Amino acid sequence: MNDLFIIPQLEHSIIAKIENETIVEVGQINISFNSKNIITENKLIVSLCFESKSLKIYDILGKLLFKKLGENFKAINYKNNIVYLGGEHNERRRSYSINGDMFSIINLEESNIKAHSKHVPIKRVDGKSIDDILIHGNDLILVDNMVYPKYLIEYDISSPESPKHTKTITLPNNGTYEHIIKGDINNDWLILYSSTVGMGGSSSHITVSGLTEGHLSVSRSFTYNFDKEKTTSKQVNLYYYDIALIDNHLYILRTDGLGYIDLNKAISNDKFKLVKTNISNIEKLIKSPCGNLIAINKNDYELIK
């Protein structure tokens, strides 16, 4: 298994690996902080850079090999040297438009780098998108987002280059304008993290399915001050910002810091335990290929032990 991964940073992102419970910097690469990245078995780096709406492929030394602009990719994952991409398809033609979920595959064992579109077995609807791709063993799950009903679309990837659709699961609705932000999966649990918004503010939700099941929710409300010059608002209460599943611990980045909940016990916000960290202003949680948790901000990072 490839043990290299990317730590996005504001100046230069880091190519890294874990040795002796320490992050070792292998190199630097010109990848933006606002990105999702993988490194495949043949050590090619594939990056979704959201600010430029671009797909980029680099060699392990950081040399740009391929660049594709204009596609609205939002999710990425891989198995071996097969890259899976999800996003929103929006193509206007003379007499009609093609909108909705996008699922594509790049086989990096082929000499010609090309994204091959795959059929998504749900009705095409404006605004629908694949916002995360989860892989566990030979199971691949597309997380369909926005525009209720939303789905988990499952495939068998025993042959990674030829995913076969196995089932589609309709997701429950947690509130108005729900947006599924991220998922995570292991042998025992499937986690989905989402947000909703209403007149009084917004809420974030975590749905736990598996050996134990439950639902976590926190809210962020606003008080408004209207005058002739401007409208101001004050944020109160808690909010979730990111999640990561490590064994039976669900790590959650909240307004008040990074902590975890033991999923073998009661699933409740009251069971949230803060973790002491050396860096502040944590913005993202990422995992190494071996399942190590790394907390990052734009200029620093920390291995969470």
C-alpha positions in Angstrom: 0.0 0.0 0.0 1.2 3.5 -0.8 1.9 5.3 2.5 2.3 8.9 1.0 -0.4 11.6 1.4 -0.8 15.3 0.9 -1.2 17.9 3.6 -2.7 21.0 2.0 -1.1 24.3 3.2 -1.5 27.9 2.1 2.1 28.5 0.7 3.3 25.0 -0.3 1.4 21.8 0.4 3.4 18.9 1.9 4.0 15.4 0.5 4.3 13.4 3.7 4.3 10.0 5.3 4.2 8.6 8.9 7.3 7.1 10.4 7.6 6.1 14.1 4.4 8.0 15.0 5.8 11.2 13.4 4.9 13.1 10.2 7.9 13.1 7.8 8.0 15.7 5.0 9.0 14.0 1.8 8.6 17.1 -0.4 6.6 20.1 -1.3 4.1 20.7 -4.1 2.1 23.6 -5.6 -1.4 22.6 -4.5 -3.9 25.0 -3.0 -5.2 24.7 0.6 -8.7 24.4 -0.8 -8.3 21.0 -2.4 -8.9 17.3 -2.1 -5.9 15.0 -3.0 -4.9 11.4 -3.3 -1.7 9.6 -4.2 -2.2 6.3 -6.1 -0.3 3.1 -6.0 2.0 4.2 -8.9 2.7 7.4 -6.9 0.8 9.8 -9.1 -0.8 12.7 -7.2 -4.3 13.6 -8.3 -5.7 16.9 -7.0 -9.1 18.6 -7.1 -8.4 22.4 -6.8 -11.7 24.0 -6.0 -10.8 27.6 -6.4 -9.7 27.1 -10.1 -12.3 24.3 -10.7 -9.4 22.1 -12.0 -8.3 18.5 -12.0 -4.5 18.2 -11.9 -2.2 15.2 -12.0 1.4 15.4 -10.9 4.3 12.9 -10.5 5.7 12.3 -7.1 8.3 15.1 -7.6 5.6 17.7 -8.2 5.8 17.9 -12.0 2.4 18.7 -13.6 1.5 15.9 -16.0 -2.2 16.7 -16.8 -4.6 19.5 -16.2 -8.4 19.7 -16.9 -10.4 22.9 -16.3 -14.1 23.7 -16.2 -15.4 20.4 -14.7 -17.3 20.7 -11.4 -15.6 17.9 -9.6 -16.3 17.8 -5.9 -15.2 14.3 -4.7 -12.3 12.0 -5.2 -11.1 8.5 -4.1 -9.2 5.6 -5.5 -8.4 2.0 -5.5 -5.0 0.9 -6.7 -4.4 3.1 -9.8 -8.1 3.7 -10.6 -9.3 7.2 -9.6 -13.0 7.8 -9.0 -14.4 11.3 -9.4 -17.8 12.7 -8.4 -19.4 16.1 -8.9 -22.1 18.0 -10.7 -22.7 17.7 -14.4 -24.0 20.8 -16.1 -23.8 20.7 -19.9 -25.9 23.0 -22.1 -26.6 21.9 -25.7 -28.6 23.6 -28.4 -32.0 22.2 -27.5 -31.5 20.7 -24.1 -29.3 20.5 -21.1 -27.6 17.6 -19.2 -27.6 18.2 -15.4 -27.2 16.2 -12.2 -24.8 13.8 -10.6 -21.5 13.1 -12.2 -19.4 9.9 -11.8 -16.2 9.4 -13.7 -13.2 7.1 -13.7 -9.6 7.7 -14.7 -7.4 4.6 -15.2 -3.9 5.7 -14.5 -2.5 2.5 -15.9 -3.5 3.7 -19.3 -1.1 5.8 -21.3 -3.8 8.3 -22.3 -5.2 10.1 -19.3 -8.9 10.5 -19.8 -11.9 10.7 -17.5 -14.6 8.2 -18.5 -18.2 9.0 -17.5 -20.2 6.3 -15.7 -24.0 6.0 -15.5 -25.5 7.1 -12.2 -28.8 5.1 -11.7 -31.0 7.9 -10.4 -33.1 10.6 -12.1 -31.1 13.6 -13.4 -32.1 16.7 -11.5 -30.7 20.2 -11.6 -28.5 20.9 -8.6 -27.8 17.3 -7.7 -24.2 16.3 -7.1 -21.9 13.6 -5.9 -20.1 15.3 -3.0 -18.2 12.4 -1.5 -17.0 8.9 -2.5 -16.5 6.3 0.2 -14.5 3.1 -0.3 -14.3 0.2 2.0 -12.8 -3.1 0.6 -14.6 -3.8 -2.6 -17.5 -1.5 -1.8 -17.7 2.0 -3.3 -20.5 4.4 -2.2 -21.4 7.6 -4.0 -22.9 10.2 -1.6 -25.6 12.0 -3.6 -26.2 15.5 -2.3 -28.8 18.3 -2.3 -32.4 18.2 -3.7 -34.4 15.8 -1.7 -34.5 12.8 -1.9 -30.8 12.1 -1.5 -29.2 8.7 -2.0 -26.3 6.4 -1.2 -25.4 4.7 -4.5 -23.4 1.6 -4.0 -21.1 -0.3 -6.4 -19.0 -3.4 -6.3 -15.4 -2.6 -7.3 -13.9 -6.1 -7.2 -12.7 -5.1 -10.7 -11.7 -1.5 -9.9 -11.9 -0.3 -13.5 -15.5 -1.7 -13.9 -17.7 -0.7 -11.0 -21.0 -2.6 -10.9 -24.1 -0.9 -9.3 -25.5 -3.1 -6.5 -28.1 -1.0 -4.7 -29.4 2.5 -4.0 -30.4 3.7 -0.6 -32.7 6.7 0.1 -31.4 8.9 2.9 -33.6 10.4 5.6 -34.0 14.2 5.5 -32.6 16.2 8.5 -34.0 19.6 7.6 -34.5 22.3 5.0 -31.8 22.8 2.3 -29.7 19.9 3.6 -26.2 19.7 2.2 -24.2 16.5 2.9 -20.6 17.7 3.4 -18.6 14.6 4.1 -18.8 10.9 4.9 -16.6 8.3 6.5 -16.7 4.5 6.7 -15.0 1.5 8.4 -15.9 -2.1 9.2 -18.4 -1.1 11.8 -19.9 2.3 11.0 -21.0 4.6 8.2 -20.9 8.3 9.2 -22.6 11.2 7.3 -22.0 14.9 8.2 -24.4 17.5 6.8 -25.8 21.0 7.3 -29.2 22.5 7.1 -30.4 26.1 7.1 -33.6 27.9 8.1 -35.0 31.3 9.0 -33.4 31.4 12.5 -30.0 30.1 11.5 -28.3 26.8 10.6 -27.7 23.4 12.0 -25.1 20.7 11.5 -25.9 17.0 11.7 -24.0 13.8 12.1 -25.8 10.5 11.3 -24.3 7.3 12.7 -25.2 3.9 11.2 -23.7 0.5 12.0 -23.0 -1.4 15.2 -24.6 1.5 17.0 -26.8 4.1 15.5 -27.7 7.6 16.4 -27.9 11.2 15.4 -26.0 14.3 16.6 -27.0 17.8 16.0 -25.9 21.3 17.0 -27.2 24.7 15.9 -25.9 28.1 15.1 -28.5 30.8 15.5 -28.4 34.5 14.5 -29.7 37.7 16.1 -30.1 40.5 13.7 -29.7 44.3 14.1 -31.3 46.2 11.3 -30.5 49.9 10.6 -30.4 52.1 7.6 -26.7 51.5 7.0 -26.2 47.8 7.4 -27.5 44.6 8.8 -25.3 42.8 11.4 -25.7 39.4 12.9 -24.3 37.7 16.0 -23.4 34.0 16.0 -24.2 31.9 19.0 -24.1 28.2 20.0 -22.1 25.3 18.5 -21.3 24.1 15.0 -19.5 21.1 13.5 -16.8 21.8 11.0 -15.3 18.4 10.1 -15.4 14.7 11.0 -13.1 11.7 10.9 -13.7 8.1 11.9 -10.8 6.3 13.6 -11.7 2.7 14.8 -14.5 3.2 17.3 -13.8 6.9 17.8 -15.7 9.6 15.9 -13.5 12.7 15.9 -15.4 16.0 15.5 -14.1 19.4 14.9 -16.5 21.8 16.6 -16.6 25.5 17.4 -15.1 24.8 20.8 -12.3 22.6 19.5 -11.4 19.1 18.4 -12.7 16.1 20.3 -14.2 12.7 19.9 -17.1 10.4 20.8 -16.7 6.7 21.6 -19.2 5.0 19.3 -19.4 1.9 21.5 -21.1 4.0 24.1 -24.0 6.4 24.1 -24.0 8.6 21.0 -24.6 12.0 22.5 -23.0 15.5 22.4 -22.8 15.1 26.2 -20.2 12.4 25.6 -17.9 14.6 23.6 -14.4 14.7 25.0 -12.0 17.5 24.0 -8.5 16.6 22.7 -5.6 18.9 23.6 -3.8 20.0 20.5 -0.6 22.0 19.9 -1.9 24.0 16.9 -4.9 26.4 17.0 -7.5 27.5 14.5 -7.8 24.0 13.1 -9.7 24.0 9.8 -9.6 20.5 8.5 -9.2 16.8 9.4 -7.4 14.4 7.1 -6.4 10.8 7.4 -3.2 9.1 6.2 -3.5 5.9 4.1 -2.7 3.9 7.3 -5.5 5.7 9.2 -3.6 8.3 11.2 -5.5 11.5 12.0 -3.9 14.8 11.1 -5.4 18.2 12.1 -4.4 21.1 9.8 -4.8 24.8 9.4 -3.5 27.0 6.5 0.0 27.2 7.9 0.5 24.2 10.2 -0.4 20.6 11.0 -0.4 18.1 13.8 -0.6 14.3 14.1 -3.3 13.5 16.6 -2.2 10.5 18.7 
